[in-house]
Amino acid sequence: MTDNARLKDSPSTEGKARRRYRRPLIFLLSIPLFILATEIIFTIVSLDTFFANRFFLVNRALDYPEVFKRDPDIFWRFRPSQEINSRFFEGKSYRINSFGLRGDETLPRSEKKRLVFLGNSCTFGWGVSEEQTFVKLTERFLNERQAEMTFETINGGIPGFSSFQGRRFYVSDMAPLKPDIVFIMFAWNDQWAAAGNIPDNEQKSPPGWIIKYQNLFSRLKIYRLLKKVILSATEPSLDDRLDKQAPVYRVSLEDFYSNLFALVNFIRMEGGRPILLTSPVPSLVRYYPPGSRSQMHYYHELYNSQTRLVARNSRVELIDIAGIFDDFNDIFDDAPQDPIHFNEKGHKVIAEAVSRYLLTTP
């Protein structure tokens, strides 16, 4: 056989190179196709990929990646620019703007008198339409009842937030908006027991790059299914993670005081006017059978007492919403089942109290 014939029969260097890179290329291209196919299949075939987070007993924000994304400093925040209609909110719809806040778009600066309301799902307005939240009602009442200036309110309430999260959230997200007045109402999430006896200030977040990829993939059904399978097999049960004899709370009374104290001083340092609000709870006398006792009410009052103590020690203003609510028996629709979230009338009562206070206090 001649040399020319041998060269003709042997594979060319170029052909070998093509074959060498073809398989990896096919493999890489098959990954998005596989993900797309599984997403289509899981959309057609109903599959429950929900797995209850065991680090936060009551707050399920991290279990709903279509609504929230993970955050290394405040654990979770809303995904911006969305209209929420999720299992998390029991089928109700909520509008989230580009800042990750409920309500209208917020400009970085405003000529109006800017009021920020910082809090949890009560401030957010759980179960209540946007226009009927005490945040929006306060804006309307103030603008209707005086003509000297125009008021603008910003809803900084995030479901599940404790004072630990709220303090960090204000510094990172709310302070740059330069509010004139900041209303602060926390207690409920602070007083819940922490699974695994890990309080908020000891929660460890994974590195930022891991959180970035978690947020990127967490809305994929296949990712959530794999997560559910792995965690179901490896995570200890809730009973194993919770010490019922000596529970550790998400935020202790001492840390609750420190968070509020540091927050009001930071707001003052930035040129704002902080106003504390006590957190309402259904009256034992008006909503429960005679002689009723409640450990939940007892602890909630302890946290409200810390709010009052911060107001006194730091000489900051306070509106006692909890005391005002004690005069009503129709602002919680189902107090035994949900003693946290008040109805539209409750929101109106708070808005009346806040707007009246501002209009009568220099």
Secondary structure per residue as TSV (DSSP state, phi and psi in degrees):
chain	resnum	aa	ss	phi	psi
A	1	M	-	360.0	135.0
A	2	T	-	-75.7	163.2
A	3	D	H	-62.7	-36.0
A	4	N	H	-64.8	-35.9
A	5	A	H	-68.6	-41.1
A	6	R	H	-60.7	-43.3
A	7	L	H	-63.7	-34.4
A	8	K	H	-70.3	-36.9
A	9	D	H	-81.1	-28.7
A	10	S	S	-78.8	144.3
A	11	P	-	-62.9	143.4
A	12	S	-	-75.2	157.3
A	13	T	H	-61.4	-37.4
A	14	E	H	-65.1	-39.7
A	15	G	H	-65.7	-40.7
A	16	K	H	-61.7	-41.0
A	17	A	H	-63.6	-40.4
A	18	R	H	-62.6	-43.5
A	19	R	H	-67.8	-33.0
A	20	R	H	-64.5	-37.1
A	21	Y	H	-93.6	-9.7
A	22	R	H	-67.7	-44.4
A	23	R	H	-64.2	-49.2
A	24	P	H	-58.9	-36.5
A	25	L	H	-66.2	-44.0
A	26	I	H	-61.8	-40.6
A	27	F	H	-62.7	-44.8
A	28	L	H	-64.6	-39.9
A	29	L	H	-69.4	-28.0
A	30	S	H	-73.3	-23.9
A	31	I	H	-63.4	-54.1
A	32	P	H	-63.8	-32.1
A	33	L	H	-66.8	-39.7
A	34	F	H	-64.8	-43.6
A	35	I	H	-62.6	-44.7
A	36	L	H	-60.3	-43.3
A	37	A	H	-64.1	-44.1
A	38	T	H	-67.2	-36.3
A	39	E	H	-63.4	-40.6
A	40	I	H	-64.6	-44.4
A	41	I	H	-62.7	-45.8
A	42	F	H	-70.3	-21.2
A	43	T	H	-75.6	-38.6
A	44	I	H	-73.9	-47.1
A	45	V	S	-92.1	114.6
A	46	S	-	-63.8	124.3
A	47	L	-	-136.6	127.1
A	48	D	-	-85.7	108.2
A	49	T	-	-102.7	10.5
A	50	F	-	-74.1	134.1
A	51	F	-	-134.8	120.0
A	52	A	-	-70.3	125.2
A	53	N	-	-64.4	135.0
A	54	R	S	-105.9	6.1
A	55	F	S	-88.8	-30.0
A	56	F	B	-120.4	114.0
A	57	L	S	-64.7	-41.9
A	58	V	S	-101.8	-37.5
A	59	N	-	-85.1	123.0
A	60	R	-	-108.5	22.2
A	61	A	G	-57.7	-42.1
A	62	L	G	-70.1	-11.7
A	63	D	G	-89.7	1.1
A	64	Y	-	-126.5	74.4
A	65	P	T	-66.5	-15.0
A	66	E	T	-73.6	-18.7
A	67	V	T	-105.7	-45.5
A	68	F	E	-115.7	157.2
A	69	K	E	-123.6	154.1
A	70	R	E	-71.4	151.3
A	71	D	E	-139.6	132.8
A	72	P	T	-67.4	-22.0
A	73	D	T	-102.9	-38.0
A	74	I	T	-116.5	14.1
A	75	F	E	74.8	-50.6
A	76	W	E	-153.0	159.2
A	77	R	E	-151.6	161.0
A	78	F	E	-66.4	142.9
A	79	R	-	-70.2	129.6
A	80	P	S	-73.0	162.2
A	81	S	S	52.6	66.6
A	82	Q	E	-147.6	155.6
A	83	E	E	-107.8	108.8
A	84	I	E	-84.4	131.2
A	85	N	E	-143.9	85.0
A	86	S	-	-126.7	157.8
A	87	R	G	-56.0	-31.4
A	88	F	G	-59.0	-38.6
A	89	F	G	-99.8	20.8
A	90	E	T	55.7	39.6
A	91	G	T	84.6	-5.6
A	92	K	-	-81.5	158.1
A	93	S	E	-108.0	137.9
A	94	Y	E	-138.4	144.1
A	95	R	E	-101.2	124.8
A	96	I	E	-114.5	127.8
A	97	N	-	-86.9	-175.2
A	98	S	T	-69.1	-15.3
A	99	F	T	-85.7	-3.1
A	100	G	S	77.5	29.0
A	101	L	-	-123.0	154.7
A	102	R	B	-75.6	133.1
A	103	G	S	119.3	-162.7
A	104	D	S	-63.6	162.9
A	105	E	-	-60.7	142.4
A	106	T	-	-111.7	125.8
A	107	L	-	-81.7	147.5
A	108	P	S	-57.9	-34.1
A	109	R	-	-132.7	155.7
A	110	S	-	-150.3	145.2
A	111	E	S	-84.1	-10.6
A	112	K	S	-80.1	164.0
A	113	K	E	-73.2	113.0
A	114	R	E	-97.4	122.8
A	115	L	E	-114.4	125.2
A	116	V	E	-107.8	133.6
A	117	F	E	-110.9	115.3
A	118	L	E	-105.9	130.8
A	119	G	E	177.0	-155.1
A	120	N	S	-110.4	-148.1
A	121	S	H	-66.5	-23.4
A	122	C	H	-66.0	-44.6
A	123	T	H	-69.3	-40.2
A	124	F	H	-56.0	-37.9
A	125	G	T	98.9	53.5
A	126	W	T	-60.5	123.0
A	127	G	T	79.0	4.5
A	128	V	S	-121.1	142.3
A	129	S	-	-64.4	156.0
A	130	E	G	-56.5	-43.8
A	131	E	G	-70.9	-16.9
A	132	Q	G	-100.9	2.9
A	133	T	S	-70.8	152.4
A	134	F	H	-65.3	-21.2
A	135	V	H	-65.6	-50.6
A	136	K	H	-72.1	-36.8
A	137	L	H	-64.2	-38.2
A	138	T	H	-61.1	-43.2
A	139	E	H	-59.8	-45.4
A	140	R	H	-66.2	-45.2
A	141	F	H	-61.7	-43.8
A	142	L	H	-65.0	-42.9
A	143	N	H	-72.7	-24.3
A	144	E	H	-80.4	-29.3
A	145	R	H	-100.1	-3.9
A	146	Q	-	-151.8	155.2
A	147	A	-	-120.8	4.7
A	148	E	S	-72.9	-32.1
A	149	M	S	-149.9	164.0
A	150	T	-	-105.7	133.0
A	151	F	E	-102.6	147.4
A	152	E	E	-132.5	131.1
A	153	T	E	-111.7	146.3
A	154	I	E	-125.5	127.4
A	155	N	E	-88.0	103.6
A	156	G	E	-100.1	25.0
A	157	G	E	-86.1	127.5
A	158	I	-	-121.5	122.7
A	159	P	T	-54.4	134.6
A	160	G	T	87.0	-5.1
A	161	F	-	-73.0	139.6
A	162	S	-	-99.0	175.7
A	163	S	H	-65.4	-29.1
A	164	F	H	-62.2	-47.5
A	165	Q	H	-68.7	-41.9
A	166	G	H	-61.1	-38.6
A	167	R	H	-62.2	-47.4
A	168	R	H	-67.4	-40.4
A	169	F	H	-63.1	-39.6
A	170	Y	I	-63.4	-46.2
A	171	V	I	-62.7	-42.4
A	172	S	I	-82.4	-36.6
A	173	D	I	-114.3	-39.2
A	174	M	I	-89.3	-39.8
A	175	A	G	-57.2	-39.0
A	176	P	G	-62.5	-16.5
A	177	L	G	-80.7	-4.1
A	178	K	-	53.0	59.1
A	179	P	-	-70.5	149.8
A	180	D	S	-82.5	-39.3
A	181	I	E	-133.2	138.7
A	182	V	E	-125.8	120.1
A	183	F	E	-96.5	133.5
A	184	I	E	-125.2	123.0
A	185	M	E	-140.2	107.7
A	186	F	-	-133.9	165.0
A	187	A	-	161.5	-49.0
A	188	W	T	-56.8	-54.0
A	189	N	T	-72.8	-25.8
A	190	D	T	-63.1	-37.0
A	191	Q	T	-85.6	-3.7
A	192	W	S	-78.3	149.1
A	193	A	B	-66.9	143.0
A	194	A	B	-94.6	124.0
A	195	A	G	-63.0	141.0
A	196	G	G	72.7	7.9
A	197	N	G	55.5	37.0
A	198	I	-	-110.5	103.2
A	199	P	-	-68.4	165.7
A	200	D	G	-55.8	-41.3
A	201	N	G	-75.4	-1.6
A	202	E	G	-115.0	1.2
A	203	Q	-	-65.1	132.4
A	204	K	-	-104.2	124.5
A	205	S	-	-93.6	145.6
A	206	P	-	-67.3	168.1
A	207	P	-	-55.9	155.2
A	208	G	H	-58.1	-36.2
A	209	W	H	-68.3	-32.4
A	210	I	H	-68.9	-43.7
A	211	I	H	-61.2	-37.9
A	212	K	H	-60.1	-45.3
A	213	Y	H	-74.2	-31.6
A	214	Q	H	-61.8	-44.9
A	215	N	H	-65.8	-31.0
A	216	L	H	-71.7	-42.1
A	217	F	H	-99.2	-12.0
A	218	S	T	-65.7	-18.9
A	219	R	T	-86.7	-6.5
A	220	L	S	-75.2	133.8
A	221	K	H	-65.0	-37.0
A	222	I	H	-67.0	-37.0
A	223	Y	H	-63.6	-44.8
A	224	R	H	-69.0	-33.6
A	225	L	H	-67.6	-45.3
A	226	L	H	-62.0	-40.9
A	227	K	H	-60.9	-43.6
A	228	K	H	-63.0	-43.7
A	229	V	H	-63.0	-46.3
A	230	I	H	-66.9	-48.3
A	231	L	H	-68.7	-33.6
A	232	S	H	-63.1	-31.0
A	233	A	H	-87.2	-24.5
A	234	T	H	-112.1	-28.0
A	235	E	S	-75.1	135.9
A	236	P	-	-68.0	158.3
A	237	S	-	-68.7	165.5
A	238	L	H	-62.8	-39.4
A	239	D	H	-61.9	-34.0
A	240	D	H	-73.3	-26.6
A	241	R	H	-89.1	-14.5
A	242	L	-	-112.0	125.4
A	243	D	-	-90.2	99.0
A	244	K	S	-73.5	-21.0
A	245	Q	S	-78.0	-38.6
A	246	A	S	-139.1	71.6
A	247	P	-	-66.6	146.1
A	248	V	-	-99.6	130.8
A	249	Y	B	-88.6	154.9
A	250	R	S	-54.1	-42.2
A	251	V	S	-136.0	120.3
A	252	S	-	-67.9	165.0
A	253	L	H	-58.3	-41.4
A	254	E	H	-65.2	-43.4
A	255	D	H	-70.4	-33.0
A	256	F	H	-60.1	-47.5
A	257	Y	H	-58.3	-46.9
A	258	S	H	-63.8	-40.1
A	259	N	H	-62.8	-47.1
A	260	L	H	-66.5	-42.1
A	261	F	H	-61.9	-45.5
A	262	A	H	-66.6	-37.3
A	263	L	H	-65.5	-46.9
A	264	V	H	-67.1	-33.9
A	265	N	H	-70.9	-35.9
A	266	F	H	-65.2	-42.6
A	267	I	H	-61.3	-43.9
A	268	R	H	-61.8	-43.3
A	269	M	H	-61.1	-31.9
A	270	E	T	-84.5	-0.6
A	271	G	T	93.1	10.9
A	272	G	-	-95.8	171.8
A	273	R	E	-115.5	103.6
A	274	P	E	-81.6	140.9
A	275	I	E	-134.3	121.3
A	276	L	E	-85.8	145.0
A	277	L	E	-122.5	133.8
A	278	T	-	-74.2	153.0
A	279	S	-	-93.8	123.0
A	280	P	-	-74.8	156.0
A	281	V	-	-145.9	147.1
A	282	P	-	-59.9	134.3
A	283	S	-	-63.7	131.6
A	284	L	H	-62.5	-31.6
A	285	V	H	-74.3	-38.9
A	286	R	H	-92.7	-21.9
A	287	Y	H	-115.8	-9.7
A	288	Y	S	-126.9	161.3
A	289	P	-	-59.3	154.7
A	290	P	T	-55.6	138.5
A	291	G	T	79.5	7.5
A	292	S	-	-64.4	142.3
A	293	R	-	-122.9	151.1
A	294	S	-	-149.8	119.7
A	295	Q	H	-63.6	-35.5
A	296	M	H	-61.3	-45.5
A	297	H	H	-62.8	-38.6
A	298	Y	H	-61.8	-48.8
A	299	Y	H	-69.7	-35.4
A	300	H	H	-63.3	-38.8
A	301	E	H	-67.2	-33.1
A	302	L	H	-62.0	-42.1
A	303	Y	H	-69.4	-39.4
A	304	N	H	-63.0	-34.3
A	305	S	H	-63.9	-35.5
A	306	Q	H	-66.7	-36.2
A	307	T	H	-61.4	-45.4
A	308	R	H	-64.6	-36.2
A	309	L	H	-66.7	-40.7
A	310	V	H	-61.7	-43.2
A	311	A	H	-60.0	-42.5
A	312	R	H	-70.6	-46.3
A	313	N	H	-73.0	-29.9
A	314	S	H	-100.5	2.0
A	315	R	T	55.0	47.5
A	316	V	-	-110.9	152.7
A	317	E	E	-70.1	151.0
A	318	L	E	-143.7	137.7
A	319	I	E	-114.4	120.6
A	320	D	-	-85.6	78.1
A	321	I	H	-62.8	-38.6
A	322	A	H	-59.4	-41.6
A	323	G	H	-67.3	-37.6
A	324	I	H	-64.7	-40.7
A	325	F	H	-65.5	-24.1
A	326	D	T	-62.4	-17.0
A	327	D	T	-88.5	0.2
A	328	F	-	-120.3	151.5
A	329	N	S	-126.3	15.7
A	330	D	S	-137.6	29.4
A	331	I	S	-112.5	1.7
A	332	F	-	-122.1	121.1
A	333	D	S	-71.5	-35.7
A	334	D	S	-146.3	77.4
A	335	A	T	-57.0	-43.4
A	336	P	T	-62.5	-35.3
A	337	Q	T	-85.7	-38.6
A	338	D	-	-138.6	90.3
A	339	P	S	-85.3	7.8
A	340	I	S	-100.7	-48.2
A	341	H	-	-98.6	120.0
A	342	F	-	-89.7	164.1
A	343	N	-	-88.5	-169.8
A	344	E	H	-60.6	-36.1
A	345	K	H	-64.8	-39.7
A	346	G	H	-60.6	-41.0
A	347	H	H	-63.9	-39.6
A	348	K	H	-66.0	-38.6
A	349	V	H	-61.2	-43.7
A	350	I	H	-65.5	-44.3
A	351	A	H	-61.0	-39.9
A	352	E	H	-63.1	-44.4
A	353	A	H	-64.9	-43.5
A	354	V	H	-68.5	-47.2
A	355	S	H	-66.2	-38.8
A	356	R	H	-63.5	-41.1
A	357	Y	H	-62.6	-44.9
A	358	L	H	-66.9	-36.7
A	359	L	H	-76.4	-15.7
A	360	T	H	-112.0	-5.5
A	361	T	-	-112.2	124.0
A	362	P	-	-57.4	360.0
